[in-house]
Amino acid sequence: MKHIVLSLLTLPFLLFLAACTGNEAETSQTIEVGAKAPDFTLANAAGGDVSLSEYAGRPVLLYFHMAVG
C-alpha cells in the first residue's frame, strides 16, 4: 500500500518536472566585445516601438527597470 501511495505522489512531480525541462529554442547570440550590436525592437513606456537602428551613430545606454507588481 505504501508503494502505491508513493507512486501516486511521485508521478505528478515527475510529469511536472518533465514539462519544465522541455525543448526551448536557443535565441541568444554570442557577440564579440567591440562588435556592432544586432538590431532589435522593444516597446517603450508610452506603448510605442523603438528599435536600436533608430539611434545609429549615437551613443546608447540601455536601462531595463524591473517592474514591481
C-alpha positions, -999 to 999 in steps of 0.1 A, spaced: 0 0 0 29 24 8 44 18 -26 11 27 -44 8 59 -24 44 68 -30 40 61 -67 9 82 -70 26 111 -53 58 108 -73 41 105 -107 27 141 -108 60 155 -97 79 137 -124 53 149 -150 57 184 -138 95 182 -139 94 167 -175 72 196 -186 95 222 -172 126 208 -190 111 208 -225 129 219 -256 134 256 -256 145 275 -287 180 290 -284 176 327 -291 208 342 -276 238 351 -298 274 354 -288 287 389 -296 323 398 -295 334 428 -275 336 459 -297 313 444 -324 283 461 -337 252 453 -317 224 435 -336 192 454 -342 162 448 -320 129 464 -313 113 469 -279 82 486 -266 87 519 -248 69 533 -217 44 551 -240 34 519 -257 53 526 -290 80 505 -306 117 517 -305 144 499 -324 182 502 -319 187 512 -355 169 545 -349 199 555 -328 226 545 -353 258 566 -349 248 579 -315 258 566 -281 231 544 -265 226 535 -228 201 507 -222 184 506 -188 160 478 -180 139 486 -149 124 457 -131 86 463 -128 71 458 -94 37 442 -91 
